[in-house]
Structure formats: structure tokens, C-alpha cells
Amino acid sequence: MKAKDWFMFGVLGLIWGSSFFWIKIALRGTGPFTLVAFRLLFGVLGLAVVAAIRKPIFPRLRSLWLKLAFLGAVNSAIPIVLISAGEQVIDSAVTSVLNGTVPLFTILMAHVVLDDDKITPASLAGLITGFIGIVVLLSRDLNLASFSGGFAGQAAVLLAAFFYAGSAVYARRNLRNIPPLLLALIPLFFADLLVWAAVPIAEFPFRFPSGGLTWIAILWLGLLGTFVAYLLYFSLLESVGATRTSLVTYILPVVGVALGVIFLDELLDFRLVVGAVLILMGIMFVNLKLQRSPRTANK
């Protein structure tokens, strides 16, 4: 990669890796639905400005708009709300590690849904290794008597990772010819509408975000964690391809764990370390499979 690509890669990893830290900060002054509603709003506004400058051609078919709206629900609204709700009861460090399981779920779903992305011995080894890592992490808060507390929070984040994986497979199968900018903007717009519609029901009475630090966190998540991150991500996709861009996954748990432990005094025990290492090893096995596959090298 060129120096510019390496710079974008590093910045993207730092932005997305620190998002879990800022979610934890924002939740001190607002609810998860309200947080996500404002976060997506600022992201949409930023992308809309870029679209107004670049003037891309919007799709005309109603069927495409429906598919993009559905993508917004499963790729943004639902998983981001699940992650924010999960972080109410679990550490941001644990959240960042569990979110790193997205490639593991993706390779499993792709094997079932897609004809050109089947499981190989390397990816199977990655799935098994990553699954063991998930079990180790879940054991920190497993409560056999009731499905509550930390275990429920971890389950919510894992479900979010499942939605992220499913939406990636869905987009690859149904939305291959949509310009990247519109693939980011349109689904995000519908996702924000959906979350705002849910706010009065999920968080009644409505609690406006309070505190300067809360708004700093929301603005950071919206303008950097959503708007800027999307632009960096799609720029990398165009310049270095999907395989190399996907390696940013390695950075997220490292940044997330470091920020949580250093600034939020979160627990760093052997299960977090072992679970994180196993999940990262699983992702490495999966990416080893991707790097050896010429069919995915330039997508």
C-alpha cells in the first residue's frame, strides 16, 4: 500500500477502535436509542454534504430503494443500538473484542448463501478458534440462573456482529452496482429514521442528552465514527481492495481494550486476554483464506 493508504488505514482503525470507548462515555448522559439517533443524524448530514458536492446518480428503481432501506435497518440501526445497549452492562473493552467476531460470522453465512465463498480448512480453523474465544469471554459474566447482566450485554453485542455479517453478505448479493457513497448515505438515512421512530417508545419519557462530555462523545461518534470513517473505508476499498481493508479488524480490539483499561479502569483479566487472542487468531485464519483467494482480491 502507498503511504496515503497506510495513513487512512491507521486512522480508520483508531476511529473505529475508539468508538466503543466513546459509546461508554455518551451513555452516561443519554439512552442507547437517543445516542444512536443523534449519531446517525450527524453521519447522514456529513455524507449528504459530500453527496451534494459529488452529485452521484441516485437509483430510480423502487426495488433498489427498498433493498437499501432494509440494509440500513440490519447494517446500522439494529446492530448499533444493540452494541450501545450492551455497553450499558459490559465493558467497552469486551465490546470491542466481541465486535471483532464479524468476519467469523460473515464467512459462515457466506458459505450458506453465496456460491463463490465457501468454507475452506483454514476458515474452518478460524471459526473454531474464534468460537472458543467467544466462549472464554462469555464465561466472565455467565449466569446460569438468569439471562441478565453482563451475559445479556455480551449476547447483544454478538447479535449485533451477526447482523453486521448478514448485512455484508446481503449487500454483496443484492447491491453490487451501487456507488459506495450512496451505499453509505441511503441506508444510513433510513436507519436514522427507524431509530428516531423507536426513541419515543423505547425511551419514554424522552431524555435529551445532558452534559458537555456527552455531546462531545455523540459528535465524535457521528462526525468521526460514522461520517469520516465511512469515507475512509470506501476510499480504501477503491484503492487497496476489500481483502486488505478488512485487516483493519485487527486494530479494533487492541485500541478498544487499551482505552477501556487505561481511561475507564475496566478489568483486564486472563479471560479477556485469552478470549481476545483466540478471536484474533480466528480472524487471521479467515483472512489467510481470503488472501489466497484470487476471486476476492480486488473486491
Backbone bond lengths (Angstrom), bond angles and torsions (degrees), N, CA, C in turn:
res aa  C-N    CA-C-N  psi(-1)  N-CA   C-N-CA  omega(-1)  CA-C   N-CA-C  phi
1 M - - - 1.462 - - 1.522 110.25 -
2 K 1.332 116.43 152.26 1.445 122.44 176.96 1.527 109.89 -75.90
3 A 1.338 115.31 165.38 1.464 120.09 -178.89 1.526 111.00 -58.52
4 K 1.331 117.07 -39.31 1.465 120.44 179.57 1.518 110.87 -63.37
5 D 1.340 116.64 -40.45 1.465 120.59 179.17 1.523 111.15 -65.85
6 W 1.334 116.71 -41.33 1.457 119.96 177.95 1.524 110.81 -62.57
7 F 1.329 116.62 -39.20 1.461 120.70 178.42 1.526 110.69 -62.83
8 M 1.338 117.54 -47.84 1.459 121.13 179.12 1.522 110.69 -62.37
9 F 1.336 116.47 -39.79 1.459 122.00 179.95 1.531 110.33 -60.91
10 G 1.321 116.27 -46.49 1.458 120.39 -179.21 1.513 112.50 -66.48
11 V 1.334 116.46 -42.96 1.465 120.32 179.37 1.523 110.70 -63.77
12 L 1.332 117.22 -42.34 1.462 121.02 179.10 1.522 111.00 -61.22
13 G 1.327 117.01 -43.30 1.456 120.76 178.79 1.520 112.17 -62.45
14 L 1.335 116.41 -41.19 1.465 120.12 179.08 1.529 111.48 -67.35
15 I 1.339 116.08 -40.75 1.467 119.54 -179.26 1.519 110.91 -64.76
16 W 1.328 116.60 -53.67 1.463 119.22 -177.44 1.531 111.82 -69.57
17 G 1.326 117.02 -34.37 1.456 119.19 179.01 1.516 113.01 -66.66
18 S 1.336 116.81 -32.66 1.465 120.30 -179.59 1.523 112.76 -88.19
19 S 1.330 118.11 -5.45 1.465 120.77 -179.42 1.526 111.37 -59.57
20 F 1.328 117.21 -36.70 1.467 120.84 -177.98 1.532 110.59 -65.87
21 F 1.319 116.30 -34.95 1.465 121.55 175.43 1.518 110.35 -63.40
22 W 1.340 116.89 -46.87 1.457 120.37 -176.82 1.523 112.04 -71.47
23 I 1.331 117.52 -30.00 1.468 119.70 174.02 1.524 109.89 -61.19
24 K 1.329 116.05 -44.45 1.468 121.18 179.15 1.527 110.52 -60.13
25 I 1.328 117.09 -40.76 1.457 121.10 179.34 1.528 110.21 -66.31
26 A 1.333 117.19 -46.16 1.467 121.29 -177.11 1.518 112.10 -63.31
27 L 1.335 117.38 -34.81 1.464 121.22 -177.40 1.526 112.54 -67.28
28 R 1.315 118.01 -11.94 1.464 120.47 176.98 1.522 111.24 -71.83
29 G 1.350 116.81 -20.46 1.465 119.38 -176.39 1.504 114.71 -124.35
30 T 1.331 118.28 7.58 1.468 120.25 179.62 1.521 109.47 -162.76
31 G 1.333 116.43 171.18 1.451 121.48 178.51 1.514 111.65 -88.44
32 P 1.336 118.21 165.33 1.467 121.23 -176.05 1.528 113.51 -64.25
33 F 1.344 118.14 -38.74 1.465 120.06 -179.52 1.528 110.77 -68.27
34 T 1.319 116.61 -43.88 1.465 120.21 178.86 1.520 110.78 -64.29
35 L 1.313 116.38 -41.35 1.462 120.61 177.14 1.526 110.98 -57.07
36 V 1.325 116.83 -49.51 1.462 120.63 -177.94 1.525 110.70 -66.56
37 A 1.336 117.68 -38.10 1.470 120.86 -179.46 1.525 110.92 -60.06
38 F 1.332 116.47 -46.10 1.466 119.44 -179.87 1.533 110.73 -72.61
39 R 1.317 117.06 -37.71 1.468 119.97 179.28 1.528 110.47 -59.44
40 L 1.339 116.50 -49.70 1.466 119.58 -179.24 1.526 111.18 -66.15
41 L 1.337 116.60 -34.38 1.466 119.86 179.29 1.518 111.01 -59.79
42 F 1.325 116.93 -47.32 1.463 120.01 179.90 1.532 110.72 -66.84
43 G 1.325 117.17 -35.07 1.457 119.91 176.30 1.505 112.41 -64.94
44 V 1.335 116.77 -42.79 1.465 121.64 178.59 1.523 110.62 -63.22
45 L 1.321 117.15 -43.55 1.463 120.44 -179.27 1.527 111.02 -61.09
46 G 1.324 116.61 -42.75 1.467 119.62 178.39 1.510 112.38 -63.44
47 L 1.333 117.10 -46.15 1.466 120.93 179.72 1.519 111.34 -66.72
48 A 1.333 117.14 -32.94 1.465 120.39 178.48 1.526 111.52 -64.99
49 V 1.341 116.30 -37.07 1.465 120.04 176.93 1.530 110.17 -63.11
50 V 1.336 116.73 -44.35 1.467 120.81 178.83 1.528 109.93 -63.16
51 A 1.339 117.57 -41.26 1.463 120.99 179.22 1.527 111.35 -64.38
52 A 1.341 116.71 -36.62 1.465 120.23 178.67 1.525 111.05 -65.68
53 I 1.338 116.77 -30.73 1.464 120.86 179.43 1.532 111.33 -79.73
54 R 1.344 116.18 -44.65 1.470 120.44 -176.26 1.526 113.14 -81.61
55 K 1.344 116.63 -24.88 1.457 122.68 179.02 1.538 113.13 53.58
56 P 1.322 118.15 59.76 1.469 119.91 176.41 1.522 110.72 -71.45
57 I 1.317 116.30 159.71 1.466 121.44 179.69 1.526 109.03 -85.54
58 F 1.320 116.16 116.26 1.458 120.57 -178.11 1.531 110.16 -76.91
59 P 1.319 117.81 148.24 1.467 120.56 179.60 1.524 111.13 -66.22
60 R 1.326 115.80 149.25 1.461 120.91 -178.77 1.520 112.67 -105.12
61 L 1.315 117.48 -25.82 1.454 120.77 -177.44 1.523 110.82 -69.63
62 R 1.326 115.94 132.57 1.460 120.53 178.56 1.528 111.21 -63.20
63 S 1.319 116.19 -35.13 1.460 120.38 -178.81 1.527 111.27 -62.25
64 L 1.330 116.97 -36.19 1.462 120.50 178.59 1.531 111.04 -68.57
65 W 1.321 116.21 -39.82 1.464 119.52 178.68 1.524 110.58 -63.58
66 L 1.337 116.64 -38.94 1.463 120.27 178.33 1.527 110.66 -65.26
67 K 1.328 116.56 -40.88 1.464 119.86 178.37 1.524 111.22 -65.51
68 L 1.323 116.94 -39.02 1.455 120.69 179.28 1.536 110.76 -68.36
69 A 1.344 115.90 -37.67 1.466 119.40 176.83 1.526 110.76 -64.32
70 F 1.316 116.71 -42.06 1.464 121.27 177.71 1.529 110.24 -62.56
71 L 1.342 116.22 -41.39 1.463 120.38 177.85 1.528 110.67 -60.86
72 G 1.320 116.67 -39.03 1.452 119.96 178.67 1.518 112.48 -60.84
73 A 1.337 115.72 -37.87 1.465 119.67 179.97 1.522 111.46 -68.22
74 V 1.341 116.68 -47.34 1.474 119.83 -172.41 1.521 112.96 -86.65
75 N 1.338 117.75 -17.63 1.463 120.03 -177.70 1.528 113.03 -103.83
76 S 1.332 117.47 -18.42 1.459 119.69 -177.41 1.529 112.17 -128.80
77 A 1.328 117.02 -62.57 1.466 120.23 -172.17 1.525 112.23 -58.30
78 I 1.320 117.14 -57.71 1.472 120.48 -174.00 1.526 112.36 -67.51
79 P 1.350 119.41 -52.64 1.470 117.75 -176.67 1.520 114.70 -66.10
80 I 1.328 118.17 -36.71 1.467 118.98 -179.10 1.522 110.60 -69.45
81 V 1.336 117.17 -36.98 1.462 120.06 174.97 1.530 110.31 -64.54
82 L 1.338 117.06 -42.09 1.458 120.81 179.31 1.528 111.41 -61.56
83 I 1.324 116.79 -43.27 1.465 120.38 178.89 1.529 110.75 -64.07
84 S 1.335 116.31 -44.64 1.465 119.87 -179.50 1.520 110.88 -65.11
85 A 1.333 117.31 -40.15 1.465 120.14 177.76 1.525 110.66 -67.04
86 G 1.328 116.68 -40.04 1.460 120.38 179.17 1.509 112.59 -62.41
87 E 1.330 116.77 -36.46 1.464 120.32 -178.14 1.519 112.80 -72.12
88 Q 1.329 117.22 -6.38 1.457 118.78 173.45 1.529 111.52 -68.16
89 V 1.337 116.35 -24.60 1.470 119.77 -174.38 1.524 113.91 -125.39
90 I 1.334 118.47 -4.83 1.467 120.33 177.42 1.518 109.70 -128.66
91 D 1.322 116.63 162.85 1.458 122.17 -178.72 1.521 111.26 -69.65
92 S 1.319 115.08 151.99 1.461 120.26 176.21 1.525 110.90 -65.59
93 A 1.334 117.35 -31.22 1.465 121.31 178.81 1.521 110.68 -63.90
94 V 1.334 116.48 -45.72 1.464 120.64 178.13 1.523 110.31 -63.47
95 T 1.335 116.93 -40.35 1.462 121.15 179.22 1.519 111.41 -59.62
96 S 1.329 116.80 -43.73 1.466 120.25 -178.29 1.519 111.48 -63.89
97 V 1.334 117.44 -36.30 1.463 120.83 179.21 1.522 110.84 -70.88
98 L 1.327 116.69 -45.77 1.468 120.45 -179.36 1.526 111.18 -64.47
99 N 1.328 116.78 -35.15 1.460 119.92 177.58 1.531 111.58 -64.81
100 G 1.337 115.87 -23.82 1.459 120.11 178.69 1.518 113.80 -70.04
101 T 1.336 117.53 -4.47 1.466 120.15 179.01 1.524 112.95 -80.52
102 V 1.330 117.73 -2.54 1.473 120.43 -177.73 1.536 112.64 -52.53
103 P 1.359 119.99 -47.30 1.469 118.81 179.15 1.526 113.41 -60.67
104 L 1.337 117.62 -30.61 1.456 120.17 179.92 1.525 110.52 -68.96
105 F 1.331 116.63 -44.74 1.465 120.01 176.42 1.529 110.74 -65.43
106 T 1.331 116.38 -36.20 1.463 120.19 -177.14 1.521 111.29 -63.72
107 I 1.326 116.73 -45.73 1.460 119.21 -177.70 1.520 110.84 -66.00
108 L 1.327 117.53 -31.67 1.461 121.40 178.12 1.524 110.70 -69.96
109 M 1.320 117.24 -44.89 1.463 120.77 179.53 1.525 111.40 -68.53
110 A 1.326 115.80 -40.47 1.460 119.59 -179.48 1.521 110.95 -60.75
111 H 1.318 117.29 -35.61 1.468 120.95 178.59 1.524 110.74 -61.53
112 V 1.325 116.81 -36.39 1.464 121.13 -176.98 1.531 111.60 -81.48
113 V 1.332 117.01 -39.10 1.460 121.47 -169.85 1.529 113.33 -94.76
114 L 1.343 116.92 -39.71 1.460 120.80 -173.09 1.525 111.25 -99.16
115 D 1.332 115.03 149.89 1.462 120.55 -179.68 1.521 113.14 -87.82
116 D 1.347 116.94 -18.08 1.464 120.02 -173.47 1.526 113.13 -111.38
117 D 1.324 117.48 19.63 1.456 119.72 -177.65 1.524 109.72 -146.44
118 K 1.321 116.49 72.20 1.453 121.89 -176.38 1.529 111.55 -94.89
119 I 1.322 115.40 156.51 1.458 121.62 -179.83 1.527 110.12 -69.33
120 T 1.319 115.81 135.10 1.462 123.32 176.61 1.529 108.52 -113.48
121 P 1.332 118.95 171.63 1.471 120.00 176.47 1.520 113.39 -54.76
122 A 1.347 116.80 -38.79 1.470 119.69 179.96 1.525 111.54 -66.24
123 S 1.335 116.75 -44.45 1.460 119.28 -179.66 1.523 111.40 -70.24
124 L 1.329 117.17 -32.62 1.463 120.21 176.06 1.522 110.63 -64.58
125 A 1.328 116.12 -41.36 1.464 119.85 176.04 1.528 110.53 -61.81
126 G 1.333 115.81 -38.39 1.456 119.97 177.41 1.514 112.19 -64.37
127 L 1.331 117.04 -41.99 1.459 121.16 178.88 1.529 111.51 -61.76
128 I 1.312 116.45 -45.77 1.457 120.67 -178.68 1.534 111.14 -65.61
129 T 1.336 116.07 -45.04 1.461 120.31 179.69 1.523 111.32 -62.90
130 G 1.329 115.96 -45.46 1.459 120.06 179.13 1.513 112.28 -63.95
131 F 1.343 117.28 -38.35 1.459 120.69 179.10 1.534 110.89 -63.36
132 I 1.324 116.54 -40.68 1.469 119.93 177.14 1.529 109.90 -61.96
133 G 1.332 116.26 -40.68 1.461 119.94 177.59 1.517 112.14 -61.67
134 I 1.338 116.98 -39.44 1.466 120.90 177.79 1.523 110.25 -62.63
135 V 1.332 116.89 -44.27 1.462 121.02 -179.99 1.530 110.75 -61.05
136 V 1.340 116.21 -41.84 1.466 120.14 178.59 1.522 110.44 -60.96
137 L 1.339 117.07 -44.13 1.459 120.55 179.58 1.526 111.76 -65.85
138 L 1.333 116.21 -44.69 1.462 119.71 -179.37 1.523 111.62 -61.72
139 S 1.317 117.51 -28.77 1.462 120.90 -177.55 1.524 112.04 -64.52
140 R 1.343 116.93 -18.00 1.472 119.82 178.15 1.524 111.98 -62.31
141 D 1.343 116.12 -35.58 1.462 119.79 -173.39 1.514 112.86 -126.08
142 L 1.329 117.51 17.41 1.458 120.36 -178.40 1.525 110.75 -67.72
143 N 1.333 114.77 123.30 1.462 121.49 177.81 1.517 107.93 -123.54
144 L 1.320 116.62 103.14 1.452 120.59 -175.83 1.521 112.21 -69.02
145 A 1.309 117.77 -19.66 1.458 120.06 -177.01 1.519 112.51 -78.49
146 S 1.312 116.64 -30.78 1.467 119.34 -178.24 1.512 109.99 -155.21
147 F 1.324 115.52 146.55 1.464 121.60 179.03 1.519 107.63 -87.64
148 S 1.310 116.27 84.24 1.451 119.77 -174.88 1.509 109.68 -151.18
149 G 1.348 114.79 177.97 1.448 120.75 174.23 1.506 113.78 61.81
150 G 1.362 114.63 -139.48 1.454 120.25 -174.56 1.509 113.80 -61.59
151 F 1.325 117.52 -36.01 1.464 119.27 -179.37 1.528 110.75 -63.55
152 A 1.332 116.74 -42.40 1.462 120.51 177.86 1.528 110.73 -63.13
153 G 1.345 116.36 -39.14 1.462 119.80 178.25 1.509 112.21 -64.22
154 Q 1.341 116.90 -42.74 1.460 120.20 177.66 1.519 111.10 -64.93
155 A 1.343 116.53 -38.61 1.464 120.21 178.16 1.521 110.75 -62.99
156 A 1.341 117.45 -37.62 1.463 121.25 178.62 1.530 111.12 -63.62
157 V 1.333 117.02 -41.43 1.467 120.64 -179.81 1.531 110.45 -68.81
158 L 1.330 116.94 -39.98 1.463 120.02 176.59 1.518 111.18 -63.68
159 L 1.336 117.08 -38.13 1.471 120.33 176.68 1.523 110.12 -64.69
160 A 1.333 116.78 -37.20 1.464 120.74 176.26 1.527 110.59 -62.18
161 A 1.334 116.79 -43.10 1.466 120.93 177.41 1.523 110.53 -61.40
162 F 1.328 116.26 -37.33 1.463 121.55 177.43 1.524 110.12 -62.91
163 F 1.336 117.50 -42.89 1.466 121.38 178.09 1.525 110.88 -65.30
164 Y 1.334 117.68 -42.53 1.466 120.58 177.87 1.529 110.61 -58.17
165 A 1.330 115.86 -44.75 1.460 120.16 -179.46 1.527 111.05 -64.37
166 G 1.322 116.28 -45.76 1.456 120.04 -179.66 1.516 112.45 -62.87
167 S 1.329 116.78 -38.75 1.468 119.71 179.89 1.521 111.34 -68.77
168 A 1.338 117.27 -33.85 1.465 119.91 177.55 1.524 110.96 -64.86
169 V 1.332 116.21 -42.94 1.466 120.45 177.79 1.520 109.93 -66.49
170 Y 1.334 116.91 -41.16 1.462 121.15 179.21 1.530 111.12 -61.19
171 A 1.348 116.57 -46.34 1.456 120.34 -179.66 1.525 111.14 -63.99
172 R 1.322 116.74 -39.47 1.460 119.89 -179.65 1.525 111.40 -64.68
173 R 1.312 116.17 -34.21 1.458 120.23 -177.25 1.527 112.81 -83.20
174 N 1.345 117.62 -32.55 1.463 119.97 -170.32 1.526 115.41 -116.26
175 L 1.346 119.14 -13.57 1.465 120.17 -171.92 1.519 111.66 -134.44
176 R 1.310 116.65 47.22 1.466 119.84 -175.13 1.523 113.52 -75.90
177 N 1.311 119.26 -23.71 1.468 121.12 -172.14 1.526 113.41 -105.00
178 I 1.324 117.22 14.76 1.460 120.85 178.08 1.524 109.27 -88.74
179 P 1.352 118.62 132.06 1.468 120.47 177.40 1.526 111.01 -55.68
180 P 1.330 118.06 140.56 1.473 121.34 -176.12 1.522 114.20 -53.25
181 L 1.346 117.12 -40.57 1.461 119.61 -178.86 1.525 111.31 -61.44
182 L 1.331 116.75 -43.31 1.463 120.70 179.52 1.524 111.20 -72.26
183 L 1.326 116.13 -30.92 1.464 120.10 177.36 1.531 110.88 -66.61
184 A 1.316 115.86 -22.08 1.462 120.46 175.21 1.524 111.41 -90.21
185 L 1.333 116.98 -46.25 1.460 122.00 -171.94 1.525 113.19 -70.39
186 I 1.322 117.54 -52.40 1.472 120.10 -172.48 1.534 112.23 -64.61
187 P 1.333 119.35 -50.56 1.470 117.79 177.63 1.532 112.61 -60.79
188 L 1.341 117.16 -36.31 1.459 119.89 -179.76 1.528 110.70 -65.51
189 F 1.335 116.97 -36.48 1.467 121.31 177.81 1.523 110.85 -62.08
190 F 1.333 116.66 -48.09 1.466 120.00 179.94 1.534 111.07 -67.68
191 A 1.322 116.21 -35.65 1.466 119.53 177.93 1.518 110.95 -61.38
192 D 1.329 116.61 -42.39 1.457 120.20 -179.39 1.523 111.11 -66.10
193 L 1.334 117.42 -39.91 1.465 120.54 176.05 1.526 110.52 -58.75
194 L 1.323 116.21 -43.66 1.461 121.07 -178.95 1.530 111.49 -62.95
195 V 1.338 116.84 -43.75 1.458 120.09 -178.48 1.530 110.85 -67.73
196 W 1.340 116.76 -42.00 1.465 119.20 179.06 1.527 110.76 -62.73
197 A 1.342 117.04 -35.43 1.465 120.31 177.74 1.527 111.38 -65.44
198 A 1.335 116.17 -29.97 1.463 120.62 -177.81 1.521 113.14 -85.07
199 V 1.334 117.60 -21.17 1.469 121.27 -175.29 1.533 112.80 -56.28
200 P 1.351 120.36 -49.64 1.469 119.39 -178.09 1.524 113.40 -62.22
201 I 1.330 116.96 -25.40 1.459 120.91 -179.06 1.526 110.78 -87.12
202 A 1.318 115.82 -45.96 1.466 120.79 -174.31 1.524 112.49 -76.50
203 E 1.333 117.37 -30.42 1.459 120.63 -176.06 1.530 110.34 -130.83
204 F 1.323 114.75 68.53 1.474 121.21 179.04 1.520 109.15 -104.85
205 P 1.325 118.82 130.35 1.457 126.66 -1.79 1.525 112.13 -75.10
206 F 1.315 116.19 152.12 1.457 121.33 -177.03 1.530 110.58 -62.91
207 R 1.337 115.27 132.66 1.463 121.64 -179.90 1.524 108.62 -115.86
208 F 1.335 115.99 106.38 1.462 120.67 179.46 1.524 108.96 -64.45
209 P 1.338 118.19 138.82 1.471 120.17 179.99 1.525 111.38 -53.63
210 S 1.326 115.53 133.80 1.463 120.17 -177.53 1.525 110.39 -121.57
211 G 1.311 115.22 145.60 1.459 120.64 176.75 1.514 112.47 96.89
212 G 1.328 115.24 139.01 1.461 119.93 -178.84 1.511 113.08 -63.13
213 L 1.347 117.15 -39.43 1.456 120.06 -178.91 1.529 111.27 -66.68
214 T 1.331 116.52 -33.82 1.471 120.39 176.71 1.520 110.52 -61.48
215 W 1.323 116.52 -44.49 1.464 120.01 -179.49 1.527 111.83 -70.67
216 I 1.306 117.05 -33.17 1.466 119.19 174.28 1.521 110.15 -61.55
217 A 1.343 116.08 -43.79 1.463 120.55 179.09 1.521 111.34 -63.73
218 I 1.341 117.52 -43.36 1.469 121.12 -179.73 1.523 110.63 -64.35
219 L 1.323 116.43 -45.16 1.465 119.96 178.98 1.530 110.88 -63.18
220 W 1.327 115.94 -40.62 1.466 119.17 177.97 1.523 110.32 -60.84
221 L 1.327 116.91 -47.08 1.454 121.26 -178.17 1.526 111.76 -65.49
222 G 1.338 116.80 -35.46 1.459 119.85 -178.73 1.516 113.53 -78.63
223 L 1.337 115.68 -49.39 1.462 119.55 -174.46 1.522 113.09 -82.37
224 L 1.323 117.26 -37.24 1.465 120.02 179.11 1.528 111.40 -97.23
225 G 1.330 116.66 -53.71 1.459 120.58 -175.34 1.512 114.87 -67.36
226 T 1.339 117.52 -19.59 1.466 120.54 179.23 1.525 111.00 -116.21
227 F 1.323 117.86 -62.20 1.460 121.91 -174.88 1.532 112.65 -64.34
228 V 1.328 117.64 -60.77 1.470 120.94 -177.77 1.527 110.82 -64.89
229 A 1.336 116.53 -41.17 1.468 120.29 -178.80 1.531 111.28 -61.11
230 Y 1.341 117.40 -40.29 1.463 120.40 178.33 1.523 110.76 -62.78
231 L 1.338 116.36 -43.15 1.466 119.70 -179.81 1.532 110.94 -63.89
232 L 1.332 117.00 -43.27 1.468 120.27 178.08 1.525 110.86 -63.50
233 Y 1.325 116.20 -43.30 1.462 121.07 -177.41 1.522 110.97 -60.95
234 F 1.332 116.93 -49.04 1.458 119.49 -177.56 1.528 112.03 -72.32
235 S 1.333 117.57 -28.89 1.466 120.19 174.35 1.521 110.29 -65.40
236 L 1.326 116.87 -41.28 1.465 120.59 177.43 1.523 111.24 -66.54
237 L 1.314 117.40 -38.86 1.466 120.44 177.86 1.521 111.07 -57.26
238 E 1.344 115.19 -41.49 1.456 119.60 -178.69 1.520 112.21 -73.05
239 S 1.330 118.58 -34.05 1.462 121.20 -172.16 1.531 113.69 -91.83
240 V 1.342 118.13 -36.05 1.467 119.51 -175.45 1.522 113.64 -122.30
241 G 1.342 117.73 -7.17 1.458 119.83 178.05 1.518 112.66 91.96
242 A 1.329 115.38 166.27 1.462 121.51 -174.49 1.524 112.62 -70.81
243 T 1.344 116.99 -35.29 1.461 119.58 -175.65 1.519 111.44 -62.33
244 R 1.338 117.38 -51.27 1.464 120.45 -179.99 1.523 111.45 -68.05
245 T 1.330 116.99 -37.57 1.462 119.84 179.08 1.518 110.91 -62.17
246 S 1.334 117.35 -36.34 1.468 121.16 -178.03 1.522 111.90 -64.58
247 L 1.324 117.85 -19.34 1.468 120.70 -179.98 1.522 112.35 -67.07
248 V 1.339 118.17 -12.18 1.458 120.92 176.27 1.524 110.37 -60.55
249 T 1.332 116.29 -20.43 1.463 121.22 178.19 1.520 111.58 -56.01
250 Y 1.338 117.73 -32.06 1.462 121.05 -178.57 1.524 112.04 -64.77
251 I 1.329 117.14 -28.80 1.461 120.87 -173.83 1.527 111.83 -79.02
252 L 1.335 117.24 -33.70 1.464 121.32 -170.04 1.530 113.58 -57.91
253 P 1.354 119.37 -51.47 1.468 117.79 -179.37 1.531 112.73 -63.90
254 V 1.328 116.67 -35.48 1.463 120.01 -179.72 1.524 110.30 -61.93
255 V 1.332 116.89 -48.56 1.463 121.44 179.85 1.521 110.39 -66.86
256 G 1.336 116.39 -45.05 1.460 120.19 -177.88 1.515 112.89 -61.81
257 V 1.324 117.20 -44.81 1.459 120.99 179.84 1.532 110.53 -65.92
258 A 1.325 117.15 -43.98 1.461 120.79 -178.39 1.528 111.50 -60.90
259 L 1.331 117.58 -47.29 1.467 120.49 -178.85 1.529 111.60 -65.75
260 G 1.342 116.36 -41.45 1.459 119.51 -179.66 1.507 112.85 -63.91
261 V 1.332 116.29 -42.63 1.462 120.62 -177.93 1.532 111.03 -71.99
262 I 1.334 117.55 -41.43 1.469 121.49 -174.30 1.526 111.91 -76.37
263 F 1.348 117.21 -46.90 1.462 120.03 -171.14 1.527 114.30 -100.32
264 L 1.330 118.03 -21.56 1.467 120.08 -177.77 1.525 112.34 -112.27
265 D 1.331 116.66 4.11 1.471 121.82 179.19 1.529 112.22 55.69
266 E 1.326 116.35 37.87 1.459 120.35 179.35 1.527 110.30 -79.08
267 L 1.325 114.82 154.67 1.460 121.20 -173.56 1.527 111.43 -72.73
268 L 1.322 115.21 129.50 1.461 121.59 174.10 1.531 107.47 -113.15
269 D 1.344 116.28 93.17 1.456 119.89 -179.68 1.525 110.40 -112.02
270 F 1.321 116.38 178.10 1.463 120.27 -173.57 1.526 111.47 -66.36
271 R 1.342 118.12 -30.12 1.459 119.56 -179.22 1.524 111.62 -70.14
272 L 1.329 117.27 -36.24 1.462 120.16 175.38 1.520 110.37 -64.93
273 V 1.334 116.43 -44.73 1.467 120.49 -179.21 1.527 110.79 -65.23
274 V 1.341 117.08 -49.98 1.463 120.79 -178.38 1.522 110.65 -64.36
275 G 1.334 116.96 -44.34 1.457 120.13 179.42 1.521 112.24 -61.47
276 A 1.347 116.46 -43.04 1.465 120.95 179.18 1.525 111.29 -63.61
277 V 1.334 116.77 -43.55 1.468 120.68 -179.73 1.533 110.66 -62.95
278 L 1.331 117.16 -43.63 1.464 120.71 -179.66 1.521 111.39 -64.71
279 I 1.332 117.32 -42.21 1.463 120.63 178.75 1.523 110.55 -64.70
280 L 1.329 117.17 -42.45 1.468 120.17 178.19 1.525 111.02 -64.67
281 M 1.323 116.99 -38.11 1.464 119.65 176.25 1.521 110.65 -63.16
282 G 1.319 116.32 -40.86 1.457 119.77 178.08 1.514 111.98 -61.89
283 I 1.340 116.74 -42.94 1.466 120.77 177.76 1.525 110.58 -64.19
284 M 1.336 117.29 -37.11 1.463 120.91 178.30 1.523 111.04 -63.53
285 F 1.331 117.24 -41.39 1.465 120.28 177.71 1.528 110.57 -61.61
286 V 1.346 116.03 -43.47 1.460 120.49 -179.71 1.516 110.44 -63.41
287 N 1.347 117.46 -44.64 1.461 120.22 179.73 1.513 111.89 -69.07
288 L 1.331 118.45 -28.23 1.458 120.96 173.98 1.518 109.71 -61.62
289 K 1.313 115.85 -39.79 1.464 120.96 176.67 1.511 110.36 -64.24
290 L 1.376 116.55 -42.66 1.461 120.14 -178.36 1.519 111.26 -65.88
291 Q 1.343 117.28 -39.92 1.452 120.65 -176.17 1.528 111.44 -67.66
292 R 1.327 117.42 -25.85 1.449 120.45 -179.64 1.520 112.99 -88.94
293 S 1.359 115.88 -2.37 1.455 119.99 -177.31 1.516 110.47 -101.33
294 P 1.330 120.01 112.20 1.459 121.68 -178.11 1.516 111.81 -66.95
295 R 1.324 118.70 -19.50 1.456 120.59 -176.73 1.512 111.86 -70.64
296 T 1.347 117.54 -25.00 1.458 120.11 -176.91 1.519 112.24 -108.10
297 A 1.297 117.86 4.80 1.464 120.31 -171.68 1.519 113.16 -65.56
298 N 1.328 118.37 -33.24 1.454 120.39 -173.44 1.520 112.94 -120.78
299 K 1.325 116.56 25.34 1.463 118.87 -179.20 1.526 110.71 -96.50
